[in-house]
């Protein structure tokens, strides 16, 4: 079987993510939805979802992938990250609770997306890394109907599983939680390097369009030095045209005593990113039309005006070029 290796005494090692859970018969992994059952690690949430929702693609957030289109969002339970500040903790930290789950096949999900005129399906809410078999099968059904696929993920995944997953993903928003190993260890119970490796893999080895989100938590990952290092790494390894979103934290889960991120913190991060040379830098979870809109990297005219998750004006032609100067805008349009 894929994504597992045998150890002694009927014990198996899960090979989906760097966590490498060692599972005796009947045991579940850190994510809680992968279980050693009868000598095989199975995905216990396959065919079940916590619900389906039709969203604007901008909500993922993806600003350079089919702007103003509708996306069908769905997820399951559990997560392989241990983020103390999780904004979806009621899903990602949930144990098996069948009252939360709706049974739906990959083909049914694709058909629902088609019926609601969704141009894409997003694997989101919790991380598709842990339900990749379900995500891959759904992606295959979606592509049969001409529907694109999106992964919203922390990128904490091993090489074999990563190759299999992103072969079927058209766009991804990767949560780069911080640019500090200490932050990842302390606040996510994970590590930074595998995430950076995933980012490079997506950009350099796949056809998946990549955007990045960093949720800024004041006093934890918002220092000028750290943000500058992150932006320089993105520019040098992923390219200056990789969109990045700096998003506001709201007190949640085990970080209830932390303050919500102020707008000025996000705007400062945006200034650092722009000064580093990144062309597409956005702020999220605050109302600011100017910093949620897209500007041509050449003539600097506003070419996508957004208000919240809504696109109000679009100045990109049918070839994905700026309507003012004909410079291509990076993305899928």
Protein Blocks (a to p, Z undefined) as FASTA:
>chain_A
ZZiacdehhiacdfkbmnlpacdehiacfkopacceehiacdfkgoiafbdcdddfklmp
cckgoghiacdddddeddfbfcfkbcklmmmmpccdfklpccddfklmmmmmmmnopabd
cdehiafklmmmmmmmmmmmmmmnopacddddehiacfklmmmmmmmcfbdcdddfbacf
klmmmmnopafklmmmmmmmmmmmmcbdcdddddddehklmcfklmmmmmmmmmmmnopk
lccdddddddehjlmmbccddfklmmmmmmmmmmnopabdcdehiacfklmcccdfklop
afbdcehjbcfbdcddfkopafklopaceddZZ
